[in-house]
Amino acid sequence: MLDTATAETQVLALLDEMATRTDNPAQARRDFARALVAAVAGLIRTGTVTGTVTTAGSATAQTGSITTSRIQ
């Protein structure tokens, strides 16, 4: 399950921080982009992936793959 409450809190905090930065708008935009990507990447890494696992082989030698349906 993707933690949307944490995502909203992180993005809001980032926007609040950027709203106070008026000395160098170009740098603020770059910093915003970097921080936003980092926040999204962190959320994706902690999300749960659901899917169907298909396996082949004996009980001691399994191979397989997962078909993902979505990140929740």
Protein Blocks (a to p, Z undefined) as FASTA:
>chain_A
ZZfklmmmmmmmmmmmmmmmmklmmlmmmmmmmmmmmmmmmmmmmpccddddddeddfkl
ccdddddfbdZZ
